[in-house]
Amino acid sequence: MKNAVLIGVGMVAETHRMALESSELAQLVAVCARRPENAQSYAKNHGVRAVALADIAADPDIDFAIVATPPNARNDIVSALVKAGKPILLEKPIERSLTSAAAIVERCELANIPLGIMFQHRMREASQKLTQLMADKELGDLALAEVNVPWWRDQDYYDTPGRGTIAQDGGGVLITQAIHTLDLLLSLTGPVNQVQAMARTSKLHQMEVEDVVAAGLDFANGAVGTLTASTASFPGGAETITLHCTKASARLQAGQLHIHWQDGRIEKFGAAANTGGGADPMAFTHAWHQGILDDFINAIDEQRPPLVTGRAALKTHALIEALMESSLEGKRMKVRNV
């Protein structure tokens, strides 16, 4: 049983706490926050210790850290944990920009510190089934990918100080919401070479960054794709990834996988689940977080990379950067190889 410290006690902290509570491999023993009073209140409510960042480094009873702060608070935290030799499980996104994210990943790699990223959509039963089918080429070659993230956030969500800003979040719907779907897409399809995109702030929100993106994708394997991502799609719905291959079409939606084979067969895998696409951003199960958590702990024990490494997550950051640059420049952009 490994002991975890949770750094950051905001919106997603409860999901991490419940994942730890359900795990047989780890337990929460301490919490840390930028405002000590927040950590003390959370610790009192859940029977754990409140600690400062400096205390974590000197505490031999803390085996690893879960970092769930906003991305603008990551740099100093990661530096302290790397110096202390503590493995890090990091909430998405890694940082606000590709350059800053790459610096964090490289810092951990140089120090040989295990770094995992919380892209929990990979742990859905339906996602894992499609991952295996694509890896084994059971569906044939990919021809077309359709990605849709029709989420909704009301104005109150963006009225929270710092939310929906470059300074805190690094961007809008792509890096904060659709990043999960884009990570899962790349794990299924392989890399995107080029994109052409349009990103806007709709009339439904007053905010600094984009809440609507539409884009075309040019994959390295020759397939093409379309992407729409939004937090302006009232009342919000489940994201979908549809892969049209030479033997079948597969559709991931709300925790379920539907496969329509060209020979007439229809198969379904998984169970329907909430995804946080509506007014309540936390309306999803903690089980997927637990899956990433348990894999991360096993990876430490087995001295292997976790399912989602920092290096793998950089590919999603590079795609997001290319999409935003394409919109800004009004032309097709190449995706950086990271």
C-alpha positions in Angstrom: 0.0 0.0 0.0 1.5 3.3 -1.1 0.9 6.6 0.6 -0.2 9.6 -1.6 -0.3 13.3 -1.1 -2.9 15.2 -3.0 -1.7 18.7 -4.1 -4.6 20.9 -4.9 -8.1 20.7 -3.3 -10.2 22.2 -5.9 -13.0 20.8 -8.1 -11.4 17.6 -9.1 -9.9 16.7 -5.7 -12.9 14.7 -4.6 -12.6 12.5 -7.7 -9.0 11.7 -6.8 -9.9 11.1 -3.2 -12.6 8.7 -4.1 -10.3 6.9 -6.5 -7.7 6.5 -3.7 -10.4 5.3 -1.3 -11.5 2.6 -3.8 -8.0 1.5 -4.6 -6.3 -1.4 -2.9 -2.9 -0.1 -3.9 -2.8 3.3 -2.4 -4.3 5.6 0.3 -4.5 9.3 0.9 -2.4 10.4 3.8 -1.9 14.1 3.2 -3.1 17.1 1.3 -1.4 20.3 0.2 -2.8 23.6 -1.3 -1.5 27.0 -2.2 -3.7 28.4 0.5 -2.9 26.5 3.7 -6.3 27.2 5.2 -7.9 25.3 2.3 -5.6 22.3 2.9 -6.3 22.4 6.6 -10.1 22.4 6.1 -10.0 19.6 3.5 -7.6 17.5 5.7 -9.9 17.9 8.8 -12.9 16.8 6.8 -11.2 13.7 5.5 -9.0 12.6 8.4 -5.6 13.2 6.8 -2.7 15.6 7.4 -2.3 19.1 5.9 1.2 19.7 4.7 3.3 22.3 3.0 5.2 21.6 -0.2 8.5 21.7 1.6 7.2 19.0 4.1 6.4 16.6 1.2 10.0 16.5 0.1 11.2 15.6 3.6 8.5 13.1 4.4 9.6 9.4 3.8 6.1 8.2 4.5 4.8 9.9 1.3 5.5 7.7 -1.7 4.0 9.7 -4.5 2.1 12.9 -5.3 -1.1 13.6 -7.2 -0.9 17.1 -8.6 -4.4 18.5 -9.3 -3.7 22.3 -9.3 -4.5 24.6 -12.2 -1.8 24.3 -14.8 -0.3 27.7 -14.0 0.8 26.4 -10.6 2.7 23.3 -11.8 6.3 24.5 -12.4 7.5 25.0 -8.8 5.5 22.0 -7.5 7.0 19.6 -10.1 10.5 21.1 -9.4 10.2 20.4 -5.7 8.9 16.9 -6.2 11.6 16.0 -8.7 14.2 17.2 -6.3 12.7 15.0 -3.6 12.5 12.0 -5.9 8.8 11.6 -5.6 6.8 10.0 -8.5 4.2 12.4 -10.0 0.7 11.7 -11.2 -0.4 14.9 -13.0 -3.9 16.1 -13.9 -4.3 17.3 -17.4 -3.1 19.5 -19.0 0.6 19.2 -18.2 1.1 23.0 -18.5 -0.4 25.9 -20.4 1.8 25.8 -23.5 3.6 23.0 -25.4 7.0 24.6 -24.5 6.2 24.7 -20.8 4.7 21.2 -20.8 7.8 19.8 -22.6 10.0 21.4 -20.0 8.2 19.6 -17.2 8.4 16.2 -19.0 12.1 16.6 -19.8 12.8 17.6 -16.2 11.2 14.3 -15.0 12.9 12.3 -17.7 16.3 13.6 -16.9 15.8 12.9 -13.2 14.3 9.5 -13.9 11.2 10.4 -12.0 8.0 8.5 -13.0 5.5 10.9 -14.5 1.9 9.8 -15.4 -0.9 12.0 -16.8 -4.5 11.7 -15.9 -6.2 10.9 -19.2 -8.8 8.7 -17.7 -10.9 8.2 -20.8 -8.5 5.6 -21.9 -9.7 3.4 -18.9 -13.3 3.0 -20.1 -14.1 -0.5 -21.1 -15.2 0.6 -24.5 -12.1 2.6 -25.1 -9.9 -0.4 -24.2 -11.9 -2.7 -26.5 -11.5 -0.3 -29.4 -7.8 0.2 -28.6 -7.2 -3.5 -29.0 -9.2 -3.8 -32.2 -7.3 -0.9 -33.8 -4.0 -2.3 -32.6 -4.8 -5.7 -34.1 -6.1 -4.2 -37.4 -9.4 -6.0 -36.9 -11.4 -3.1 -38.4 -9.1 -2.7 -41.3 -7.3 0.5 -42.3 -8.6 3.8 -41.0 -10.1 6.1 -43.7 -12.0 8.8 -41.8 -12.2 9.9 -38.2 -15.1 12.1 -36.9 -14.6 13.7 -33.5 -17.3 15.7 -31.7 -17.2 17.2 -28.2 -20.6 19.0 -27.8 -20.2 20.1 -24.2 -21.9 22.9 -22.3 -20.6 25.3 -19.6 -22.7 28.2 -18.3 -21.4 31.7 -17.7 -21.1 31.1 -14.0 -18.4 28.4 -14.7 -16.3 31.0 -16.6 -17.0 33.7 -14.0 -14.8 31.9 -11.5 -11.6 34.0 -11.2 -8.9 32.8 -13.7 -11.1 30.3 -15.5 -11.2 30.6 -19.2 -8.0 32.7 -19.3 -4.6 32.2 -21.0 -2.8 33.1 -17.7 -4.4 30.3 -15.7 -5.7 27.7 -18.1 -3.6 28.3 -21.3 -6.7 28.2 -23.5 -10.3 27.2 -23.7 -12.3 24.2 -24.8 -9.3 22.4 -26.5 -6.8 22.3 -23.6 -9.4 22.2 -20.8 -12.2 19.9 -22.0 -11.6 18.3 -25.4 -8.0 17.4 -24.5 -9.3 14.1 -23.1 -11.0 13.1 -26.4 -8.0 14.2 -28.4 -5.6 12.1 -26.3 -7.9 9.1 -26.8 -8.1 9.8 -30.5 -4.4 9.8 -31.0 -4.0 6.6 -28.9 -6.4 5.0 -31.4 -5.3 6.5 -34.7 -1.7 7.5 -34.4 -0.4 11.0 -35.1 -1.9 13.9 -37.0 0.5 15.5 -39.5 -1.4 18.7 -40.4 -4.5 20.6 -39.3 -6.7 23.5 -40.6 -8.8 25.0 -37.9 -11.1 27.9 -36.9 -11.4 28.7 -33.2 -13.8 31.4 -31.8 -15.5 32.7 -28.7 -19.2 32.4 -29.3 -22.0 34.8 -28.3 -23.0 32.4 -25.5 -19.9 33.3 -23.3 -17.9 36.2 -22.1 -14.4 34.9 -21.8 -10.9 35.4 -23.1 -10.4 32.1 -24.9 -12.2 29.9 -27.4 -15.4 28.0 -26.6 -15.9 26.7 -30.2 -13.4 24.9 -32.6 -14.0 23.3 -36.0 -11.1 21.7 -37.8 -9.9 19.3 -40.5 -7.3 16.7 -39.6 -4.7 15.1 -41.9 -3.4 11.9 -40.3 0.1 10.4 -40.8 -1.4 7.1 -42.0 -3.2 8.9 -44.8 -6.7 9.1 -43.2 -8.5 12.4 -42.9 -10.7 13.6 -40.0 -13.0 16.3 -38.7 -13.2 17.8 -35.3 -15.8 20.0 -33.6 -15.3 20.9 -29.9 -17.5 23.3 -27.9 -18.6 24.3 -24.5 -21.4 26.3 -26.1 -23.5 23.3 -27.1 -26.5 23.7 -24.7 -27.5 21.5 -22.9 -24.4 19.5 -23.5 -23.9 15.9 -24.5 -21.4 13.0 -24.6 -18.3 13.3 -26.8 -18.0 10.9 -29.7 -15.2 9.4 -31.7 -16.3 7.6 -34.9 -13.7 5.7 -36.9 -14.6 4.6 -40.4 -12.3 1.8 -41.4 -12.2 -0.6 -44.5 -14.0 -3.4 -42.7 -16.2 -1.6 -40.2 -17.1 1.7 -38.5 -16.7 2.0 -34.8 -18.4 4.7 -32.6 -17.4 5.6 -29.0 -20.0 7.5 -27.1 -20.9 7.9 -23.4 -18.9 4.8 -22.4 -20.2 2.6 -25.1 -18.7 1.2 -28.3 -20.9 0.4 -31.3 -19.3 -1.5 -34.2 -21.1 -1.8 -37.6 -19.3 -4.4 -39.7 -19.6 -4.1 -43.5 -20.8 -7.7 -43.5 -23.9 -6.7 -41.6 -23.0 -7.6 -38.1 -23.6 -5.0 -35.2 -21.8 -5.3 -31.9 -21.9 -3.3 -28.7 -19.4 -3.1 -25.8 -19.4 -1.2 -22.5 -22.1 0.5 -20.5 -23.6 4.0 -20.8 -22.1 6.6 -18.4 -22.1 10.3 -17.7 -19.0 12.1 -19.0 -19.3 15.6 -17.5 -20.4 17.2 -20.8 -23.4 19.1 -19.3 -23.9 21.8 -16.7 -22.2 19.7 -14.0 -18.6 19.2 -15.0 -18.0 16.6 -12.3 -20.9 14.3 -13.4 -18.7 11.2 -14.1 -17.5 8.2 -12.2 -14.2 8.1 -10.3 -13.6 4.5 -11.5 -11.7 5.8 -14.6 -9.4 7.9 -12.4 -8.8 4.8 -10.3 -7.8 2.8 -13.3 -5.1 5.4 -14.2 -4.1 5.5 -10.5 -3.7 1.8 -10.1 -1.8 1.5 -13.4 0.6 4.2 -12.3 1.3 2.5 -9.0 1.9 -0.9 -10.7 4.2 0.9 -13.2 6.3 2.2 -10.3 6.5 -1.3 -8.7 7.2 -3.0 -12.1 9.7 -0.3 -13.2 7.9 0.3 -16.5 6.3 3.4 -18.0 2.7 4.1 -17.0 -0.2 3.8 -19.5 -0.1 7.6 -20.2 3.4 9.0 -20.0 4.3 12.7 -20.0 6.0 12.1 -23.4 2.8 10.6 -24.9 0.7 13.5 -23.5 2.9 16.0 -25.3 1.6 14.7 -28.6 -1.9 16.0 -27.6 -0.4 19.3 -26.5 1.3 19.6 -29.9 -2.0 18.9 -31.7 -3.8 21.6 -29.7 -1.0 24.1 -30.3 -1.2 23.4 -34.1 -5.0 23.8 -34.1 -4.8 27.2 -32.3 -2.0 28.4 -34.5 -3.9 27.4 -37.6 -6.9 29.4 -36.5 -4.7 32.4 -35.7 -2.8 32.3 -38.9 -5.8 31.3 -41.1 -3.9 28.5 -42.8 -2.9 24.8 -42.6 -0.4 24.1 -39.9 2.0 21.1 -39.3 1.8 19.4 -36.0 5.2 19.4 -34.2 6.9 16.1 -33.6 7.5 15.8 -29.9 
